[in-house]
Amino acid sequence: MTLMPAERIRNVKKSATRLLFDRAYPGSINLGLGEPDFPTPEIVRRAAISFIEEGRIGYTTNAGLPELRQRIAAYHNEGSGSRFTPDSVCITNGAEEALFVVIMALAGPGDDILLPNPAYIAYPAIAEIAGTTATYYHMPAERGFSFDRESFSQGVTERTKLVVLVSPSNPTSRVIAREDLQFIAECLEGSEIYVVADEIYRELYIDARPSSISDFYDKAIIISGLSKMMSMTGWRLGWAIGHEEVIRHVTLMHQYASTCASAVSQRAGIAAFTDEGRKATAEMREELRRRRDVMARAIDRELKLPYVSGEGAFYIMLDVSRFGASDDVAMRLLEERVITVPGSAFGSEADGYLRLSFSIDASLIEEGIRRIAKGILRTT
Ligand code: PLP
């Protein structure tokens, strides 16, 4: 019997990260992780427990609890007025669902979606499922994966319906500078093009909090959530925030995808916006900075290879181009019991690089880099 899926998912590939994880030996050091290893802050866990103990855990409204939407709107208004209201917010099951329902609600067959190369793997897949055509602007490796104005403006055409920005970026950790965001807004001004701005890593910056495109462009829909900033990946709590009218369409799509985000996670999420919750994020940020330095020093000492270390998130892009294709290198390194993610998983621009995550304990980072050095020296 041949069981064929629908046309729309026939060409969608399984994530390269998953394939590697499936082949890894037990006891491997995981520098491939896309999540912080910190416990979720206590105040958030306590809020969930006391809500569960109250006993009644029903549906919430489709867009989410008004109190949480209020907190989210206030968070995005910080430092930039009072543009967002609770009706500007649709709370979803993680940022992943937010980007899925936003793209599905706003673009379809005949539309182009302009994506960064390299980009977080979900984007090309969702563009395909939505029946759109993915086109790319390049964040060139030879310029340290920084935003390239020329490539961006060449990428915008009359077929472009939606533009995706990911800042800080997964996989490169690079941030799009304020002046470049202004440039993007100027490029798109007067058009009907929506910007989907993925800001899931915004609170995990190294020196300065990244600017948001929503300060310059009003057809921007921001995707964010608590997964990274509160170490809450398993709670599945994210959101889309933007113009109220657009969010109504997004909420309709979300209603038929999942009704509402988990009520327990939403109640817990309210506690994340307290002073104590924000303090927990600041502490994680501090620790991640320290781990970034540990990884950079270990690379300088053990590997002496070029790398790109961005202004946010928790990834370093290691240049392994002289050792072959990045997926072969990553595969060979599994033998040394160290997991990395090949840059090729994120697009042609990052081939020749490995994405290394410094979201794990400093001693494991040091040992992981030693294993990479051993693996690379052994195979050359
Ligand atoms: N956007 C980016 C850039 C990510 O890296 C991730 C997760 O790795 C997501 C969105 C999804 O986040 P969530 O766990 O909230 O669904």
Residues whose N, C-alpha, C, O or C-beta is under 5 A from the ligand:
A	BS01	PLP	G34 N93 G94 A95 E96 E97 Y120 N170 D198 I200 G225 S227 T233 L237 G238
